[in-house]
Amino acid sequence: MFIEKIEKDVLLKPLQTVIGIVERKQPLPILSNVLIEKTGANLRFVATDLEIQITTQINNTNQTGADAAITVGAKKLQEILRVLPEGSKVTLDILDSRLQVKVGKSKFSLQTLPAQDFPKVLEQLDQVEKVQVEQGQLKKLFGMVQYAMAQQDIRYYLNGVLLVIDGAYLKLIATDGHRLAFTSAKLDKEYSKREIILPRKTVSELVKLLVDSEEKITFDIAEKQVKMTFSDIVLTSKVIDGKFPDYERVVPNYTNHLTLDRLVILQALQRAAILSNEKFRGVRFVLTEKNLRIISSNSEQEEALEDMETDYHGPALDIGFNVNYLLDGLSNASAQTITFSFGDPNSSILITVPGNDEFKYVVMPMRI
């Protein structure tokens, strides 16, 4: 007997933890599988796509019998467990290269592959810098920048988030070449300077797995790899080898400022977005003394117009932007008021939070 009469939720929780990186269609069939290892009363679950590996363990499961290991289709096992009645007790048995899943009078026979063939990611953690951050704080910081990551850009170094340890500060930066998001936070001690680019998939999985608590996550940062340990989870990932753009040069220093209630401008842009061009998603900001006009139109000659009284005292400006980019930044700024800073009609816009240097969001203009 591999695993005997264990609560379905006890099996399902670790499976759901590791399954996010598993794809059904893989060049190697075993990469669609999860590795389940039984050592004494402990169960370990491992999934990998050769770039990222997630491991989690449940201890003291009251299991007896010989140690064993098997790999089985992760998605199929998850789906079977998920639809079982609440409180079901599950027995797993290995029989003739099949995993028998038994629950009451139901039985499912799943194909397996040998555990020794499972390609675990080898640790390459030379000259490690160990850094600790609160999980809730890190989850919030990633939320403030991850939307600006590129998707499958040929400039592969843009397909992720730059993580910088700079003395007593943690900085996260993401850009797709059209906008750039920056955030930072003070750490509880000083560390040696390190910079790594976390891949997009790693960032997405990490954000899903982090919890809103003061519990710490430990980063083991090396040149080619990073290992993150938190909440009985170990996530090991390759880092992107490339030179990230000089983000400090991208952030402008403007003298024309406009401070607004974040929700008011967010809702105005959401309304304007309804009638924006479906392909280009453009909106115009027309700034005059103490007034902001937001204009959008589409190919069907429909138009949205929003006028807002403001505290603006700078030169008149007429600038176009991708409304989705603006909405991303405003939705994730999580502040009551925000400041727009402008240059000229051909310059980017800078979005910041008044009195807070820890969030900066730059959006390039577009012609409409």
Beta strands, then each sheet from edge to edge (+ up, - down):
strand 1: 3-7
strand 2: 33-39
strand 3: 42-48
strand 4: 52-58
strand 5: 68-73
strand 6: 89-95
strand 7: 98-103
strand 8: 106-113
strand 9: 129-134
strand 10: 160-175
strand 11: 179-199
strand 12: 216-221
strand 13: 225-230
strand 14: 233-238
strand 15: 256-261
strand 16: 282-288
strand 17: 291-297
strand 18: 303-309
strand 19: 317-322
strand 20: 337-342
strand 21: 349-353
strand 22: 356-363
sheet 1: 1+ 6- 7+ 8- 5+ 2- 3+ 4- 14+ 13- 12+ 9-
sheet 2: 10+ 11- 22+ 21- 20+ 15-
sheet 3: 18+ 17- 16+ 19-
end
